[in-house]
Amino acid sequence: MNWYLAVLKNYVGFSGRARRTEFWMYTLFNSLATLVLYVAGMAIDTMVPYFLYSVATFLPSLAVAFRRLHDTGRPAWWLLLGFVPFVGGIILIVFLASDGQEEENRYGANPKAVPAA
């Protein structure tokens, strides 16, 4: 849960690098919250909470994806690969799941080497 809250606190931090753990834990909790709100919306016959949550988490989701790609040494433009039908999303998932660069890259120091606050 700390990873999820850390991403929300840094909701417009598009620079720097994000570890795999940060990205995937945020994605897990975000997906669970989205699923719960969707099911609750279906039960109460309104999707307003689901849509509000989706809009509220759009920028943090985008920012953590940018930072995750930066950790692998790729510019954030690679996110546009997700718009390519069929293979684009698969390639993007591979990029997001791959290990980050061990050394410092043009986006900053290795987040694994930096002690957690």
C-alpha positions, 0 to 999 in steps of 0.5 A: 500500500505504501507504493500506491500512496507514494505514486499518488503523492508524486502524481505529477512527477514525470521525471526520474525513475521508478522501480518495477516494484513501485510500478507493479504494486501501484498497478495492482492496487489501482486495478483492485480499486477500479474493480471494486468501484466498478462492481459497486457502481453496477450494484448501485446503478451509477458509475459516478464513483468509478469515473471519478476515481479513473479521472483522479488516477489518470495522471499518477498512472501516466507519471509512474509509467513514464518513470518506469520507462525511464528506469529501463533507459527508454523515453516516455514516447514508447508509451505510444506503442500501446496504440499499435493493435495487438503487438504494441501492448505486449511489447509495452508490457515487456518493456515495463516488466524488464529490469531497470538499468543498473547504472545511472542513466540520463533520467537519474540515479538507479532507484534501487541504489537510493535508500528509501525515505 
